Amino acid sequence: MNPTLLRRHPSALLLAAQLISLVLYPLTAENEEGRVLFGAIGLIAVSLSVWVVDRSPSRTWIALLLAVPAVVLTVSAIIVDSRTLLVYSALLESTLYFYAAGSLIAYMMHDHRVTSDEYFAAGATFTLLAWGFAYAFFVCQSWYPDSFTGLRAPTEPRRWMELLFLSFTTLSGVGIGDVIPLGMPARALVMLEQFAGIGYIAVVVSRLIGLGMLRAARSKLQD
């Protein structure tokens, strides 16, 4: 990977990594080691993107403080076959994804000039929020059994892909899906994600679109 290209379009790299892992995950749906491997790769991509977007040492330190223990816990969970370690790893991953999403939002909001990387950042931030809430659902389900139900095997815990699907449908506001939150903590998380999705579209995405239209209008006047 060209370092110059990485620095110019770090958000595109992150968005591509998220979408590729989303496509590849069904191939390892029955393989827990495969899922956590993709999770570890995603953590590295998120940490790298945070470092490239905002090179503040304190922000990089925070990202690494979350990412390194999460990867260690994930690997340890595979070795000792411990679901408890996997839950705490998911808690750290959720926090890291939310932190990275916040960093990208700050990156997009810091001035009134829209770049091509900021358009990629808009898509990447959406996936970060979706992954962050999906990991939060996973932790909620582990701490509060029977938090979610669904059409398939309603009494069993929801699989990771089902929780991620619920997160995407909730964040986007399309409202389709066969996974339903039952417990109070689960419903609270879903409502928070609904609020986050509406706020993200109304504030961040609409601002980028408006600035892009303004830039296009100015370019037309100059021509």
Phi, psi and omega in degrees: 000129179292122181300324179296316179296321179297320181287332180280326183226058179295327181292328177295321178296315180296315180299317179296318180297319180295315183290323179295317179295328178294321180286322185280336185303316180303337179289340180238028186301329181264006184242105182296324179297322178296320181295313182290333176296314177297325177296319179295319177298319179296322178297318179297318179297319179295313180299319179295319181293320177299318180295320182287318183292314182229107188274018176297127181302324182294320180292319177298319180297319180296315181299315180292326179298330178272320187288314186298309178298326180297317179294317180299315179294322179297312179297317179297322179297324178291316185294313184263000180056056183246117176288331180298314178297324180294324179293315179292328174296318179296325178297317178292321179297318178300314179298319180295317179296319177295320179296317179295320178298317177298322179295319179291323177296317177298322178297318181285335186262359191284343177210185182253021179248128182260126177250166179296327179293331179290330174293320174295324180296326179299316177291319181295321179297321178300315180293325178297316178297318180297316179293319181300315179289326178298317176295324177296321176297320180298316179294317180300317180296326180285322181279327181234088181305152181066025177289331182230150173224173181198176181292325179270123178045067188300337182271353181267156175298148180285141177287164181302316182294327177292319179293322178293321177297316177300320181295316180295316181292325179288314183294322181280343178079012181285333172073017178259153178151164181243015177249130187234129175285133181249314183288158180297315177299321179295318180292326177296317178297318179297318178295322176297320179291322176300316178296317180297319180297315179295316180295321181295315179294316185291324186262304189280305184295316180297325178295316178298318179297316180298316179294324178295319178293323178295318179295319178295321179294320178294321178295323179293321178294322179292329178286000000 
